[in-house]
Amino acid sequence: MQVKLRKVGNSIGTSFPKEVLDRLGLVEGDSMNLVITDDGIKLVIHDPNFDQVMQAYREGASQYRNAMRELADA
């Protein structure tokens, strides 16, 4: 599905078709997380625990870098 980027104040934004909002159960004021991937960006519905989970991942990934690398290669 293609959407256009538009100027919104000093930023750039887009709008989502009603069908998408209804399907995902999103309403005005809901939060989403923007994740940068190798292919572009991914928007995911905000999980209140997301920041804590990502912090735990960063700490674990740093502390267990070699083990994580071996698991990734498996």
Contacts in CASP RR format, 6 or more apart in sequence:
PFRMAT RR
TARGET T0000
AUTHOR 0000-0000-0000
METHOD contacts of the structure
MODEL  1
MQVKLRKVGNSIGTSFPKEVLDRLGLVEGDSMNLVITDDGIKLVIHDPNF
DQVMQAYREGASQYRNAMRELADA
1 17 0 8 1.000
1 20 0 8 1.000
3 14 0 8 1.000
3 15 0 8 1.000
3 16 0 8 1.000
3 17 0 8 1.000
4 14 0 8 1.000
5 12 0 8 1.000
5 13 0 8 1.000
5 14 0 8 1.000
6 12 0 8 1.000
6 13 0 8 1.000
6 14 0 8 1.000
6 15 0 8 1.000
7 13 0 8 1.000
16 26 0 8 1.000
20 26 0 8 1.000
21 27 0 8 1.000
24 45 0 8 1.000
26 32 0 8 1.000
26 45 0 8 1.000
30 45 0 8 1.000
30 46 0 8 1.000
31 46 0 8 1.000
32 43 0 8 1.000
32 44 0 8 1.000
32 45 0 8 1.000
32 46 0 8 1.000
33 43 0 8 1.000
33 44 0 8 1.000
33 45 0 8 1.000
33 46 0 8 1.000
33 47 0 8 1.000
33 50 0 8 1.000
34 41 0 8 1.000
34 42 0 8 1.000
34 43 0 8 1.000
35 41 0 8 1.000
35 42 0 8 1.000
35 43 0 8 1.000
35 44 0 8 1.000
47 53 0 8 1.000
60 68 0 8 1.000
61 68 0 8 1.000
END
